[in-house]
Amino acid sequence: MHRAKRRDFVVVAGALLAPLATKAQPAGKVFRIGYLSAPTRESVEGILQAFLRALRALGWIEGRNVVIEYRWAEGHLDRLPGLAEDLVRRKVDVIVAPAASAALAARRATRAIPIVMIFPNDPVGDGLVASLRQPGGNVTGTTNIPISDMLAKRLQILREAVPSAMRVAMVYDPTDQTSVPPQKSFEAVGRSLGVQLHYVEVRGREDFDTAFAAMQRQQADGVLVAGGTTFLVNRSKFNELALKHRLPTMFAVREGVEAGGLLSYGVNMTEFIGRSAAYVDKILKGTKPADLAIEQPTKFELIINMNTAKALALRIPPSLLARADEVIQ
């Protein structure tokens, strides 16, 4: 599969742009990092390896001066609380929690062990932190911009790629906070773009066939795929069904497009997760999470899969191709 790079992706960070190695690593001690994640390891292996590379660059070597306790919920969000409690019992020094679901489970399990969250959409609203500048408590890390803003941009791009998409299905998992769309504000966006939105709930892979049947009844012209564990873990199967039903898809993450989706617009998690390693580094060297401001991304990437476009007999406008950060051909 050939990928044409259109322009470099640059992550602009805030709180940790200062030199990272401000303190020497504690000599002799082996630290324990808990890694609590909702999906399967296989589905996020590339992102995990990017995190481990960033740790190594900061001098933290798995098996030498850090031991990582991995806990995978295997796509079952209801397992997260028990896994978080197990990490607490093992007295890890810090918990890394990708997504709001893992961060919330970790926060409920402990108010003492530092937690480095990765990309919840609304950490203040979710009660994870007091504010982005002064998080307070034991949680810090990175966050995304409000989901309503991201959904609006994704819908706009989908309409640009497929001008005939007047009815769009918003597919989401109601059990996953990362996935649930703010319907009231999103309806206004849809009206402004002349799009009729249909909300389709999917609680797991077993709901995919029912969901696509509902989209067919609604005569959907396109699919906006919410973020969340269900769609990350099962992205290949979802795209297989979307192609079968001749539906163009817009994903929140590039992994969805690499697995056969048409479009994605969002942060490159493989690039940005290194910032989380910087938080872990500072915490293991003695900085309190309450003193580390939350970082937000300011750069996002547009990925287009031309193989999928051809399979759907779509002509992507040249203006959109010119803006793409990467075109898969």
C-alpha positions in Angstrom: 0.0 0.0 0.0 1.5 3.3 -1.1 1.2 6.4 1.0 1.9 9.8 -0.4 2.9 12.3 2.2 1.5 15.8 1.5 3.0 17.7 4.3 4.7 17.1 7.6 2.5 16.7 10.7 3.7 19.0 13.5 2.5 18.6 17.1 2.5 21.8 19.1 2.5 21.2 22.8 2.1 23.6 25.7 3.1 22.7 29.2 6.0 20.4 28.5 7.9 22.3 25.8 10.6 23.1 28.3 13.5 20.7 28.4 12.3 17.3 29.6 15.2 16.0 31.5 15.3 18.6 34.2 16.0 16.1 37.0 18.3 13.1 37.0 16.7 9.7 37.1 16.6 8.2 40.6 19.5 5.8 40.8 18.9 2.1 41.5 15.1 2.0 41.8 12.9 0.1 39.4 9.6 1.9 38.9 6.3 0.2 38.1 4.1 1.7 35.4 0.5 0.6 35.1 -0.9 0.7 31.5 -4.7 0.5 31.6 -6.3 0.4 28.2 -9.8 -0.5 26.9 -9.1 -2.1 23.5 -7.0 -5.1 22.6 -3.3 -4.7 22.5 -3.2 -5.9 18.9 -5.6 -3.0 17.8 -3.3 -0.3 19.3 0.2 -1.9 19.0 1.5 0.9 16.8 0.4 3.5 19.3 1.8 1.5 22.2 5.2 1.1 20.6 5.4 4.8 19.9 4.8 5.4 23.7 7.6 2.9 24.6 10.0 4.5 22.1 9.3 7.9 23.7 10.0 6.4 27.1 13.2 4.9 25.9 14.3 8.3 24.5 13.9 9.7 28.0 16.0 6.9 29.5 13.2 4.6 30.8 13.9 1.1 29.6 11.3 -1.6 30.1 12.9 -4.4 32.1 15.8 -2.3 33.2 14.6 0.7 35.3 10.8 0.3 34.7 8.4 -2.6 34.8 5.2 -2.1 32.9 2.0 -3.8 34.2 -0.3 -4.0 31.1 -4.0 -4.4 31.7 -6.2 -4.8 28.5 -9.9 -4.8 28.7 -10.1 -6.5 25.3 -12.9 -4.2 24.2 -15.0 -4.7 27.3 -15.3 -1.4 29.1 -17.0 -3.0 32.1 -13.7 -4.7 32.9 -11.8 -1.5 33.4 -12.8 -0.9 37.0 -11.5 -4.3 38.1 -8.3 -3.9 36.1 -7.7 -0.5 37.6 -8.2 -1.8 41.1 -5.7 -4.6 40.4 -3.1 -2.0 39.4 -3.7 -0.1 42.6 -3.3 -3.3 44.7 0.1 -3.8 42.9 1.1 -0.4 44.1 2.3 0.9 40.7 4.1 4.3 40.7 2.0 5.8 37.9 -1.0 4.7 35.8 -1.1 5.5 32.1 -4.8 5.7 30.9 -5.5 6.1 27.2 -9.1 7.6 26.7 -11.7 8.8 29.1 -13.0 5.4 30.0 -9.6 4.2 31.3 -8.9 7.5 33.0 -12.2 7.5 34.8 -11.8 3.9 36.0 -8.3 4.7 37.3 -9.5 7.9 39.1 -12.3 5.9 40.8 -9.8 3.3 41.9 -7.2 5.8 43.5 -6.8 9.4 44.5 -3.2 8.8 45.5 -1.4 7.2 42.6 -0.5 9.6 39.8 -2.6 9.1 36.6 -1.5 10.2 33.1 -4.6 10.4 31.0 -4.4 10.4 27.2 -7.0 12.3 25.2 -10.3 12.4 27.0 -12.5 14.9 25.3 -13.7 16.8 28.4 -11.5 16.0 31.4 -12.9 19.0 33.3 -16.6 18.1 32.6 -15.8 14.5 33.4 -14.4 15.5 36.8 -10.9 14.2 36.1 -9.3 17.6 36.7 -10.2 20.9 38.1 -8.9 22.8 35.1 -6.5 22.4 32.2 -4.0 24.9 33.6 -4.2 23.7 37.2 -5.4 20.1 37.2 -5.2 19.5 41.0 -5.5 16.1 42.4 -3.6 13.1 41.0 -4.6 13.3 37.3 -2.7 15.1 34.5 -1.8 14.4 30.9 -3.2 15.3 27.5 -6.7 16.0 26.2 -8.5 16.6 22.9 -10.5 19.6 21.8 -14.2 19.4 22.5 -15.9 16.6 20.6 -18.6 18.9 19.1 -15.9 20.9 17.3 -14.2 17.8 15.9 -17.5 16.3 14.8 -18.4 19.5 13.0 -15.1 19.5 11.1 -15.4 15.8 10.2 -19.0 16.3 8.9 -17.9 19.3 6.8 -15.0 17.3 5.2 -17.3 14.3 4.5 -19.7 16.6 2.7 -16.9 18.1 0.8 -15.6 14.7 -0.3 -19.2 13.4 -1.0 -21.3 16.4 -2.0 -24.3 14.1 -2.5 -24.2 13.0 1.2 -27.5 14.6 2.4 -28.3 11.9 5.0 -25.5 11.0 7.3 -25.5 8.3 9.9 -23.7 9.1 13.2 -22.6 5.8 14.6 -21.6 5.7 18.2 -21.3 3.5 21.3 -23.6 4.8 24.1 -21.7 3.0 26.8 -18.4 4.8 25.9 -18.0 8.4 26.9 -15.4 8.9 24.2 -18.0 8.0 21.6 -21.2 9.8 22.6 -22.0 12.8 20.4 -23.5 16.0 21.9 -26.7 15.7 19.8 -28.1 19.2 20.5 -25.1 21.1 19.2 -24.4 18.6 16.5 -27.9 19.0 15.1 -27.3 22.6 14.6 -24.1 21.8 12.6 -26.0 19.4 10.5 -28.7 21.9 9.6 -26.0 24.5 8.7 -24.6 22.0 6.2 -27.9 20.9 4.9 -27.4 17.4 6.3 -30.0 15.2 7.9 -28.4 13.3 10.8 -29.4 9.8 11.9 -28.0 8.4 15.2 -27.2 4.7 15.2 -26.2 3.0 18.5 -23.6 0.2 18.4 -22.6 -1.4 21.6 -20.2 -4.0 20.1 -19.2 -5.9 17.0 -22.4 -8.0 17.4 -24.5 -4.9 16.6 -22.8 -4.1 13.3 -25.2 -6.0 11.0 -28.2 -4.4 12.7 -26.6 -1.0 12.5 -26.0 -1.3 8.8 -29.5 -2.5 8.2 -30.8 0.6 10.0 -28.6 2.8 7.9 -30.0 1.1 4.8 -33.5 1.8 5.9 -32.6 5.4 6.6 -31.0 5.7 3.1 -27.8 7.0 4.6 -25.4 8.5 2.1 -22.4 8.4 4.4 -21.2 7.4 7.9 -19.6 9.5 10.6 -17.8 7.0 12.9 -17.4 8.3 16.5 -14.3 7.6 18.4 -14.2 4.9 21.0 -13.0 1.3 21.7 -15.7 -0.5 19.7 -14.8 1.1 16.4 -11.0 1.0 17.0 -10.9 -2.7 17.8 -13.3 -3.7 15.0 -12.4 -1.2 12.4 -11.6 -3.8 9.6 -14.9 -5.5 10.0 -16.8 -2.2 10.1 -15.1 -1.0 6.9 -15.8 -4.4 5.2 -19.5 -3.8 5.9 -19.4 -0.2 4.9 -17.9 -1.1 1.5 -20.5 -3.8 1.1 -23.2 -1.3 1.6 -21.5 1.3 -0.6 -21.2 3.8 2.3 -18.3 6.3 2.6 -16.9 6.6 6.1 -15.3 9.4 8.1 -13.2 8.2 11.1 -11.8 10.0 14.1 -8.4 8.3 13.8 -6.1 7.4 10.9 -6.1 3.7 11.9 -9.7 3.6 10.6 -8.5 4.7 7.1 -5.5 2.5 7.2 -8.0 -0.4 7.7 -10.1 0.6 4.7 -12.1 3.6 5.7 -12.4 6.6 3.3 -11.5 9.5 5.5 -10.2 10.5 8.9 -9.6 13.8 10.5 -8.0 14.1 13.9 -4.8 13.9 15.9 -2.1 11.4 14.9 -2.0 9.4 18.1 1.2 7.6 17.3 2.9 11.1 17.0 1.2 12.7 20.0 1.4 9.8 22.5 5.1 10.7 23.1 3.9 13.7 25.1 2.4 11.3 27.6 5.8 9.7 28.1 7.1 13.1 29.0 4.5 13.3 31.8 5.5 9.9 33.1 9.1 11.0 33.0 8.4 14.1 35.1 6.3 12.2 37.6 8.8 9.4 38.1 11.4 12.1 38.8 9.3 13.6 41.5 6.9 16.2 40.0 3.4 16.1 41.3 0.6 15.6 38.7 -1.2 18.6 40.2 1.6 20.8 39.1 1.6 19.7 35.4 -0.8 21.6 33.2 -2.9 19.6 30.6 -1.8 19.7 27.0 -4.1 20.0 24.0 -3.1 19.3 20.4 -3.3 22.2 17.9 -2.5 20.3 14.7 -4.7 17.7 13.1 -4.3 15.6 10.0 -6.6 14.6 7.1 -6.1 11.2 5.7 -7.8 10.0 2.5 -7.8 6.4 1.2 -8.0 6.5 -2.6 -8.3 2.8 -2.9 -11.6 3.0 -1.0 -12.7 6.0 -3.0 -12.1 4.0 -6.2 -14.0 1.1 -4.8 -16.9 3.4 -4.1 -16.6 5.1 -7.5 -16.1 8.4 -5.8 -14.1 11.3 -7.3 -12.5 13.2 -4.4 -12.2 16.9 -5.3 -8.7 18.0 -6.1 -9.0 20.8 -3.6 -9.5 18.3 -0.8 -6.7 16.1 -2.0 -4.4 19.1 -2.0 -5.2 19.7 1.7 -4.7 16.1 2.8 -1.7 15.3 5.0 -1.6 11.8 3.6 -3.2 10.0 0.6 -3.2 6.2 0.7 -3.0 4.8 -2.8 
